[in-house]
């Protein structure tokens, strides 16, 4: 094909501004002529079928056109531009526009005219002080439709008259809605992320870990809905010991889906298992056609799942589902990944706060123990001297022996406190004078804790009060015992009346024990325990939403446990001068 038969395109602009690349791309189809804006080839402009020019060259292009182009040629060129173009007077009256501009809403056109009028006034002042053929200024404006559903960028340039005064104003209008929406969402993610990790020190100090997580959960659900418009949300964290994906936060999830057991594995563990194992996000446009999908929200049609990361380590997965097909796209995936980074960091900070609390408690009690050793040793030494001097005085010797016993008790209690979650405070004193309580006699209690000292202490206290107690060394054994009792095959005759379970146990955690108990008997009271509020699977929040009796934070006083036992069994404790003694029936159990 001969070049003269091909349409001619004029590319206006310097070679450093991208014109070279544009010319190369067009040369396969068009006969390309390049011309710098400063020395515009007017002959080429007059014969070109189309013109490619940067917005900043509009003024020069208009000046060139005014000298050599016919009206028909100018209209053809401006109509060929893919964006909205209009010419106005310096007062903002639209005198011409191309087809694209005419598709805009009337109110958008009016806003473009307004910025042209504003620019015209500025150009008038500037051009009075410039040489007639100097570089034409431009102005940029951001406008939107009245309902802010669409956003536009307007570039305005003057078209000079022969006298150098502004005669017409040219404007090019770009629809920048996609990029502006993207920026708005980015800003929203930044704000949401800052809010997630913002912890009011005074407020947080007064909260247990469960309260802190509940505050965070509410924020995550609210911000996720604003950003992704989901119908269901689920956050699962990896249990590092077992690889299980523990459900931490859920919204809109069916009960069946909440009980699904998933692991961080590529196959056989749903989309969340795949994402947690690979660290790769997963868009599912139609859940019915995806072999990896497992039950989630009733009526779900599509889903988006992204990994939760702390630095380079995947700690879980973040999932949203919708009732609509293909509700999420690549842009949503990008937003979800950025938001998930903030979610992971917020959860990580909460865990750090609990770990710090544990470490601080152990450090403080250890320091107290060290500080007390010297004066206690001195008391023992002096008491020993007194004891020798009191060999002939039984009454004095009795007082000295009591001092020595008190020193031993002080040391033991400090040691117990220093061991933190591995002990229960005040149990020895209660056991020393324990008596059977007629109202607790025969009550069937199941205890689950992987710490032998804890479960044996609880068994001794409750058995001493008259309860019939079965202890289990882990969560799995407790769940098996509950199921066996429900089938009439348990260790005791009849079903259990109270369950006391630790939260952090191997194999099955406290929430799973709680959930199993509630499935068997929705009215069965459950008390959960955890060391210093440590709750790696966030069992407390989940169970609290489903009727948890109370949570005890180790190390706790044995009297506190007994108070909750009485409440859980529908009894109201009455205190005389020490440990719980007589009780009276309560009309309804108190929720701790």
PAKE-211959 format. One line per field, with one value per residue (C-alpha): residue number from 0; x, y, z. Coordinates in Angstrom, 3 decimals. Example, Ala and Ser with C-alpha at 12.3 -4.5 7.8 and 13.67 -1.06 7.14 Angstrom:
REM PAKE-211959
resi	(0:1)
c1	(12.300:13.670)
c2	(-4.500:-1.060)
c3	(7.800:7.140)
This chain:
REM PAKE-211959
resi	(0:1:2:3:4:5:6:7:8:9:10:11:12:13:14:15:16:17:18:19:20:21:22:23:24:25:26:27:28:29:30:31:32:33:34:35:36:37:38:39:40:41:42:43:44:45:46:47:48:49:50:51:52:53:54:55:56:57:58:59:60:61:62:63:64:65:66:67:68:69:70:71:72:73:74:75:76:77:78:79:80:81:82:83:84:85:86:87:88:89:90:91:92:93:94:95:96:97:98:99:100:101:102:103:104:105:106:107:108:109:110:111:112:113:114:115:116:117:118:119:120:121:122:123:124:125:126:127:128:129:130:131:132:133:134:135:136:137:138:139:140:141:142:143:144:145:146:147:148:149:150:151:152:153:154:155:156:157:158:159:160:161:162:163:164:165:166:167:168:169:170:171:172:173:174:175:176:177:178:179:180:181:182:183:184:185:186:187:188:189:190:191:192:193:194:195:196:197:198:199:200:201:202:203:204:205:206:207:208:209:210:211:212:213:214:215:216:217:218:219:220:221:222:223:224:225:226:227:228:229:230:231:232:233:234:235:236:237:238:239:240:241:242:243:244:245:246:247:248:249:250:251:252:253:254:255:256:257:258:259:260:261:262:263:264:265:266:267:268:269:270:271:272:273:274:275:276:277:278:279:280:281:282:283:284:285:286:287:288:289:290:291:292:293:294:295:296:297:298:299:300:301:302:303:304:305:306:307:308:309:310:311:312:313:314:315:316:317:318:319:320:321:322:323:324:325:326:327:328:329:330:331:332:333:334:335:336:337:338:339:340:341:342:343:344:345:346:347:348:349:350:351:352:353:354:355:356:357:358:359:360:361:362:363:364:365:366:367:368:369:370:371:372:373:374:375:376:377:378:379:380:381:382:383:384:385:386:387:388:389:390:391:392:393:394:395:396:397:398:399:400:401:402:403:404:405:406:407:408:409:410:411:412:413:414:415:416:417:418:419:420:421:422:423:424:425:426:427:428:429:430:431:432:433:434:435:436:437:438:439:440:441:442:443:444:445:446:447:448:449:450:451:452:453:454:455:456:457:458:459:460:461:462:463:464:465:466:467:468:469:470:471:472:473:474:475:476:477:478:479:480:481:482:483:484:485:486:487:488:489:490:491:492:493:494:495:496:497:498:499:500:501:502:503:504:505:506:507:508:509:510:511:512:513:514:515:516:517:518:519:520:521:522:523:524:525:526:527:528:529:530:531:532:533:534:535:536:537:538:539:540:541:542:543:544:545:546:547:548:549:550:551:552:553:554:555:556:557:558:559:560:561:562:563:564:565:566:567:568:569:570:571:572:573:574:575:576:577:578:579:580:581:582:583:584:585:586:587:588:589:590:591)
c1	(0.000:1.375:1.881:-0.120:-3.246:-2.973:-4.655:-2.284:-2.014:-0.226:1.459:2.103:4.594:8.260:10.067:10.564:6.828:5.877:5.203:7.888:6.202:2.795:4.167:5.764:2.511:0.490:2.977:1.788:-1.608:-1.204:1.173:2.553:3.874:5.556:5.823:6.950:4.285:6.666:7.145:3.858:3.713:0.539:0.514:0.535:-2.221:-4.376:-4.009:-4.064:-7.000:-6.507:-4.332:-2.839:-1.847:-1.237:-3.677:-0.905:-0.584:-4.254:-3.563:-0.834:-2.973:-5.892:-3.639:-2.320:-5.792:-7.057:-4.500:-4.706:-7.639:-11.145:-14.037:-14.896:-11.382:-11.317:-14.665:-13.531:-10.354:-12.022:-14.839:-12.307:-10.856:-12.166:-12.780:-15.273:-14.174:-15.847:-15.094:-16.461:-16.233:-14.085:-17.357:-18.069:-20.722:-20.402:-20.235:-19.279:-18.799:-18.023:-20.243:-18.653:-19.189:-22.848:-23.427:-22.650:-25.403:-26.555:-25.294:-21.866:-21.826:-22.737:-19.857:-17.450:-18.718:-18.191:-14.535:-14.021:-15.344:-13.057:-10.076:-10.960:-10.651:-7.269:-6.041:-7.124:-4.952:-1.970:-1.996:-2.031:1.535:2.791:4.139:1.472:3.093:4.477:3.510:-0.235:-1.106:-3.401:-5.480:-6.678:-9.876:-11.607:-15.400:-18.045:-21.635:-24.163:-24.607:-20.823:-21.328:-18.917:-15.723:-14.071:-10.794:-10.986:-7.985:-8.662:-6.467:-6.992:-7.193:-5.610:-6.934:-4.571:-4.318:-3.064:-6.246:-8.262:-11.069:-12.116:-11.373:-10.893:-11.572:-10.939:-12.968:-11.750:-14.015:-11.710:-14.361:-12.516:-9.228:-10.969:-13.030:-9.863:-8.214:-11.248:-11.155:-7.434:-8.053:-10.876:-8.578:-5.915:-8.471:-9.888:-6.424:-5.467:-8.695:-8.174:-4.752:-5.645:-6.038:-7.220:-4.830:-7.239:-10.166:-8.092:-6.587:-10.056:-10.900:-10.270:-8.925:-12.456:-13.733:-10.804:-11.450:-15.147:-14.313:-11.946:-14.487:-17.123:-14.645:-13.529:-17.117:-18.109:-15.116:-15.184:-18.814:-18.074:-15.176:-16.407:-20.217:-20.258:-23.138:-20.913:-17.485:-15.167:-11.700:-9.747:-6.323:-3.849:-3.180:0.579:0.527:-2.025:-2.402:-6.117:-7.900:-9.658:-12.725:-12.104:-14.671:-17.840:-20.777:-23.649:-22.130:-24.448:-24.044:-23.104:-20.345:-19.027:-18.532:-16.645:-13.121:-10.523:-6.743:-4.138:-3.770:-4.066:-6.587:-9.643:-9.983:-11.989:-10.872:-9.725:-7.489:-5.992:-5.364:-3.858:-1.555:-0.406:-0.613:-2.407:-5.720:-8.685:-11.586:-14.567:-17.192:-19.585:-19.328:-21.516:-18.908:-15.831:-14.615:-12.757:-15.767:-17.244:-20.427:-20.453:-23.302:-26.749:-27.451:-23.853:-23.066:-19.544:-16.636:-13.292:-10.587:-7.216:-4.391:-3.708:-0.004:2.390:5.477:6.131:4.263:0.686:-1.280:-4.758:-7.321:-9.955:-13.106:-16.180:-19.163:-22.056:-25.487:-24.703:-22.707:-19.263:-19.788:-16.041:-13.403:-9.649:-9.964:-11.845:-9.073:-6.470:-8.515:-9.155:-5.448:-4.544:-7.298:-6.342:-2.863:-4.407:-6.671:-3.703:-1.727:-4.632:-5.090:-1.349:-1.282:-4.069:-2.096:1.009:-0.947:-1.966:1.557:2.895:0.342:1.441:5.112:4.512:2.545:5.256:7.999:6.267:5.527:9.046:10.470:8.271:9.414:13.071:12.538:10.773:13.357:15.827:13.384:11.605:14.903:15.701:12.313:12.937:16.381:15.049:12.107:14.510:16.424:13.175:12.083:15.242:14.751:11.146:11.837:10.417:7.450:4.889:2.729:5.611:6.772:3.277:3.422:6.846:5.657:2.734:5.155:7.211:4.074:2.969:6.374:6.113:2.596:3.746:6.514:4.154:1.576:4.187:5.511:1.986:1.439:4.772:3.797:0.889:-1.678:-0.411:-2.012:-5.236:-4.901:-6.292:-7.102:-4.955:-6.693:-10.140:-9.208:-7.915:-11.408:-13.633:-17.086:-19.785:-22.439:-25.884:-26.869:-23.788:-23.934:-24.379:-24.035:-22.326:-19.390:-17.005:-13.554:-11.206:-7.664:-4.337:-2.553:-2.641:-2.218:-5.197:-7.620:-6.657:-7.031:-10.479:-11.491:-10.387:-12.262:-15.511:-15.423:-14.843:-17.980:-19.969:-19.932:-19.444:-16.517:-14.972:-11.728:-10.382:-6.812:-7.719:-10.589:-11.054:-11.523:-14.042:-16.077:-16.074:-17.257:-20.077:-21.253:-21.040:-23.047:-25.714:-25.955:-26.191:-22.699:-20.692:-18.540:-21.469:-25.151:-27.014:-25.873:-23.578:-24.940:-21.841:-18.746:-15.530:-12.956:-9.628:-9.453:-5.934:-5.653:-4.121:-6.366:-9.638:-9.950:-12.334:-14.817:-15.168:-15.865:-18.399:-20.015:-20.302:-21.889:-24.454:-25.324:-26.135:-28.034:-28.516:-29.127:-25.945:-23.802:-20.137:-17.329:-14.149:-10.702:-7.596:-4.202:-4.035:-6.723:-4.728:-7.129:-5.276:-8.442:-10.591:-12.972:-14.264:-15.915:-17.459:-18.771:-19.994:-22.266:-23.792:-24.498:-21.187:-21.667:-18.425:-14.654:-12.067:-8.593:-5.825:-4.442:-7.789:-8.899:-10.730:-13.498:-14.102:-14.542:-16.984:-19.043:-19.403:-20.199:-23.071:-24.367:-24.094:-26.136:-28.825:-27.614:-26.785:-23.806:-24.060:-20.812:-20.285:-16.632:-14.651:-15.203:-18.665:-20.760:-24.546:-26.439:-30.006:-31.881:-31.862:-34.780:-32.487:-28.783:-26.606:-24.555:-20.883)
c2	(0.000:3.410:5.924:8.616:6.457:6.162:8.720:11.316:11.883:14.862:14.188:17.447:17.590:17.252:13.913:13.768:13.855:10.503:11.726:9.429:6.336:7.493:8.071:4.624:2.967:4.775:4.351:0.852:2.182:5.913:8.236:10.004:13.548:14.848:18.493:20.202:22.491:25.456:25.288:23.761:22.765:24.578:22.942:19.523:20.657:21.705:18.373:15.968:13.598:13.632:15.345:13.891:16.571:16.898:19.111:21.616:22.161:23.093:26.794:26.535:24.157:26.583:29.483:27.513:26.494:30.054:31.026:28.259:25.916:26.156:25.796:22.419:21.113:22.371:20.748:17.458:17.425:18.347:15.870:13.095:13.552:10.847:13.151:15.939:19.195:22.591:26.176:29.004:32.723:34.221:34.700:30.954:30.814:27.553:28.351:24.885:21.328:17.939:14.861:13.469:16.697:16.775:13.432:14.948:15.889:19.492:20.193:18.844:21.099:24.030:23.265:23.063:26.449:27.861:26.785:28.111:31.481:31.353:30.407:33.098:35.768:34.413:34.165:37.744:39.029:36.852:37.529:41.285:41.003:38.411:38.684:38.004:34.755:33.453:30.093:29.812:29.049:26.228:25.591:22.293:21.792:18.874:18.725:16.063:15.325:16.677:13.276:12.658:9.439:10.650:12.706:14.782:16.562:19.711:21.268:24.790:26.802:30.198:30.733:34.108:36.694:38.483:41.333:38.979:39.318:36.222:35.557:31.958:29.347:25.682:22.927:19.192:17.139:13.707:11.256:10.168:8.325:4.944:6.460:8.816:5.999:3.980:6.847:7.322:3.646:3.859:6.788:4.866:1.874:4.108:5.637:2.224:0.787:3.662:3.195:-0.563:-0.212:2.871:1.697:4.177:3.412:4.448:2.505:-0.587:-0.691:-1.294:-4.113:-7.819:-9.340:-10.429:-6.862:-5.645:-8.219:-7.365:-3.710:-4.754:-7.185:-4.446:-2.186:-4.878:-5.755:-2.106:-1.108:-4.306:-3.702:-0.119:-1.212:-4.502:-4.560:-8.187:-10.313:-12.566:-12.203:-14.706:-14.340:-17.471:-17.655:-20.544:-22.504:-22.924:-26.191:-28.014:-26.001:-25.637:-22.516:-21.208:-19.057:-15.719:-13.334:-14.170:-12.217:-13.825:-17.304:-20.269:-22.369:-25.312:-23.294:-22.072:-25.666:-26.740:-27.833:-26.404:-26.670:-24.579:-27.089:-26.702:-29.462:-30.678:-27.661:-25.192:-21.930:-20.540:-23.570:-23.082:-19.361:-19.906:-22.639:-20.823:-17.172:-16.438:-14.613:-16.384:-14.911:-17.236:-15.790:-18.758:-20.917:-23.626:-24.311:-24.206:-27.549:-25.877:-24.101:-25.449:-24.297:-20.720:-18.228:-19.612:-18.490:-17.464:-17.137:-15.656:-15.105:-13.366:-14.711:-13.106:-14.097:-12.387:-11.621:-10.346:-9.387:-12.458:-14.916:-15.992:-16.085:-16.762:-15.869:-13.172:-14.121:-12.271:-13.720:-12.259:-13.405:-12.106:-13.843:-12.359:-9.706:-9.131:-8.183:-7.654:-4.182:-5.598:-8.162:-5.392:-3.482:-6.618:-7.480:-4.001:-4.021:-7.539:-6.250:-3.812:-6.542:-8.859:-6.105:-5.207:-8.848:-9.178:-6.098:-7.561:-10.770:-8.779:-6.903:-10.197:-11.612:-8.391:-8.680:-12.254:-11.320:-8.266:-10.289:-12.913:-10.284:-8.316:-11.336:-12.646:-9.304:-9.270:-12.782:-11.729:-8.633:-10.591:-13.359:-11.403:-10.063:-13.426:-15.214:-12.732:-13.346:-17.115:-16.617:-14.445:-16.774:-19.691:-17.857:-17.088:-20.716:-21.886:-19.285:-20.391:-24.095:-23.799:-21.601:-23.579:-20.494:-18.487:-21.470:-21.720:-18.075:-18.568:-21.629:-19.598:-16.911:-19.547:-21.042:-17.613:-16.996:-20.328:-19.439:-16.031:-17.661:-20.267:-17.681:-15.490:-18.545:-19.428:-15.912:-16.003:-19.183:-17.206:-19.249:-22.548:-22.010:-21.100:-18.696:-19.520:-23.165:-24.559:-22.385:-23.414:-27.097:-26.886:-26.221:-27.456:-28.871:-30.423:-27.937:-29.630:-27.564:-28.683:-32.297:-34.629:-31.920:-33.385:-31.251:-31.832:-30.178:-29.913:-28.528:-29.726:-28.504:-31.356:-29.040:-26.906:-29.732:-31.630:-28.497:-27.833:-31.442:-31.414:-28.193:-29.128:-32.697:-31.380:-29.261:-32.351:-32.260:-35.373:-34.453:-35.905:-34.402:-34.521:-33.756:-32.061:-30.720:-33.836:-36.010:-33.509:-33.504:-37.308:-37.440:-34.979:-36.998:-40.242:-38.767:-37.607:-41.170:-42.576:-44.039:-41.455:-41.851:-40.739:-41.549:-38.747:-35.700:-32.974:-29.872:-27.702:-27.628:-25.830:-25.730:-24.134:-22.260:-23.088:-26.861:-29.240:-30.765:-29.046:-25.533:-24.027:-22.800:-26.299:-27.709:-24.923:-25.514:-29.272:-28.697:-26.296:-28.679:-31.361:-29.041:-25.357:-24.644:-26.346:-23.627:-23.397:-21.514:-20.907:-20.227:-18.713:-17.520:-13.706:-13.454:-15.404:-16.596:-17.602:-18.870:-15.941:-18.398:-15.844:-13.540:-16.396:-18.143:-14.904:-14.366:-17.793:-17.758:-18.244:-18.214:-16.388:-16.289:-16.588:-15.198:-17.204:-16.894:-16.342:-16.718:-19.952:-17.894:-16.255:-19.659:-20.751:-17.600:-18.441:-22.077:-21.066:-18.597:-21.089:-23.644:-21.087:-20.451:-17.117:-17.204:-15.645:-14.629:-14.494:-13.958:-15.855:-18.497:-19.112:-20.854:-20.942:-20.252:-19.658:-20.577:-17.939:-17.456:-17.247:-17.826:-14.728:-14.264:-13.549)
c3	(0.000:-0.909:1.857:0.101:0.377:4.144:6.467:7.870:11.637:13.124:16.490:18.336:21.218:22.087:21.931:25.678:26.419:24.927:21.374:19.991:21.432:20.182:16.682:16.619:17.666:14.972:12.129:11.219:10.148:9.538:7.797:10.890:10.882:14.059:14.988:18.203:19.607:19.532:15.745:14.699:11.019:9.937:6.525:8.147:10.496:7.564:5.736:8.696:9.127:12.909:15.482:18.672:21.148:24.885:26.840:27.481:23.709:23.248:23.264:20.623:18.570:18.702:17.691:14.722:13.702:13.825:11.234:8.699:9.327:8.013:10.411:8.949:9.489:13.079:13.836:12.302:14.398:17.662:17.107:16.549:20.032:22.326:25.285:25.743:24.085:24.104:23.102:25.207:25.406:28.119:30.038:29.981:27.267:25.329:21.602:20.342:21.675:20.209:20.305:23.472:25.394:24.387:26.142:29.568:32.003:31.785:35.287:34.363:31.285:33.516:35.865:32.919:31.696:35.194:35.338:31.779:32.935:35.966:33.792:31.263:33.922:35.005:31.411:30.746:33.577:32.632:28.918:29.316:30.623:28.105:24.586:21.928:20.766:24.064:25.548:26.163:29.822:30.900:34.010:35.536:37.533:39.238:39.045:39.680:38.808:41.348:42.988:42.939:41.002:38.308:38.460:35.748:35.160:33.030:31.263:29.991:27.602:25.938:22.169:21.412:19.000:16.663:19.187:21.894:23.950:24.993:22.586:23.090:25.742:24.857:27.389:27.316:29.809:30.972:32.796:35.646:37.664:37.844:39.009:41.432:42.941:43.280:45.137:47.357:48.306:48.949:51.261:52.955:53.478:54.998:57.365:58.262:58.845:61.105:63.064:63.432:65.012:67.051:70.628:73.199:76.050:78.804:77.356:76.522:80.014:81.467:79.051:79.135:75.931:74.987:75.200:73.140:70.438:70.372:69.722:66.940:65.493:65.219:63.433:60.986:60.058:59.600:57.490:55.426:54.527:53.488:51.283:49.814:50.239:51.368:52.642:54.763:56.366:58.036:59.542:60.434:62.074:61.819:64.988:64.735:66.679:64.561:61.352:61.969:60.789:63.866:63.223:64.960:63.469:61.543:60.158:58.280:58.482:58.977:62.139:59.971:58.315:61.673:62.770:59.616:60.492:58.093:57.926:56.115:53.282:49.501:48.957:50.808:53.091:51.087:49.571:52.925:53.465:50.016:50.549:54.018:52.645:49.505:50.524:47.238:46.945:45.368:43.380:43.050:40.645:41.034:44.150:42.619:39.944:42.182:43.519:46.390:47.845:51.082:52.766:53.960:53.827:52.910:49.338:48.585:44.879:44.805:47.185:47.628:49.926:50.692:53.065:56.374:56.658:59.262:57.304:55.106:57.324:56.574:59.835:58.444:55.791:55.264:53.337:52.082:50.192:48.240:47.150:43.644:40.926:40.197:42.881:43.299:40.724:40.546:41.985:44.997:45.380:45.574:48.131:50.197:50.258:51.483:54.095:55.229:56.046:58.527:59.952:60.508:62.204:64.515:65.583:66.075:68.320:70.475:70.933:71.793:74.469:76.073:75.870:77.379:80.178:80.912:80.885:83.061:85.613:85.871:86.067:88.821:90.968:90.420:91.522:94.630:95.491:95.215:97.325:100.074:100.375:102.514:105.153:105.315:105.849:108.625:110.270:110.169:111.704:114.523:115.088:115.366:118.096:119.930:119.640:121.355:124.082:124.558:125.176:128.711:127.700:125.658:125.010:123.600:121.553:120.067:118.975:117.420:115.513:114.186:112.955:111.150:109.593:108.398:106.799:105.000:103.839:102.561:100.585:99.127:98.083:96.416:94.609:93.506:92.187:90.388:88.554:87.077:85.151:86.561:89.952:91.761:94.651:98.097:97.343:100.164:102.738:101.527:101.471:105.050:106.371:103.564:104.284:102.157:101.040:100.922:97.875:95.939:97.054:94.092:91.454:88.362:87.146:84.230:84.376:81.375:81.665:80.302:83.452:85.970:88.986:87.948:87.272:90.422:92.559:91.120:91.598:95.243:96.033:94.257:95.520:99.036:98.619:97.673:93.860:91.753:89.528:86.360:85.038:81.477:80.447:77.169:75.096:72.988:76.077:77.468:74.238:74.153:77.759:77.092:74.095:76.067:78.934:76.479:75.189:78.722:78.530:80.462:83.553:85.729:85.890:84.144:82.238:83.502:85.219:84.839:82.608:83.581:80.784:80.038:76.719:75.532:75.271:72.721:70.057:71.034:72.476:74.982:72.390:70.962:74.414:74.967:71.565:72.142:75.539:74.064:71.240:73.791:76.118:75.306:79.018:80.236:81.912:80.897:82.648:80.644:82.101:80.539:81.714:82.012:79.346:76.737:74.064:70.872:69.175:70.356:71.986:74.465:71.943:70.002:73.102:74.689:71.709:72.307:76.038:77.828:81.611:82.477:81.969:84.734:84.156:85.822:88.382:90.105:93.703:94.469:96.086:92.711:91.081:93.770:93.274:89.580:90.306:92.569:89.982:87.151:89.100:89.896:93.444:95.029:97.408:100.844:102.522:106.215:106.984:104.391:101.775:100.346:102.961:103.072:99.871:98.917:95.773:93.036:90.671:87.652:87.112:87.081:83.946:84.655)
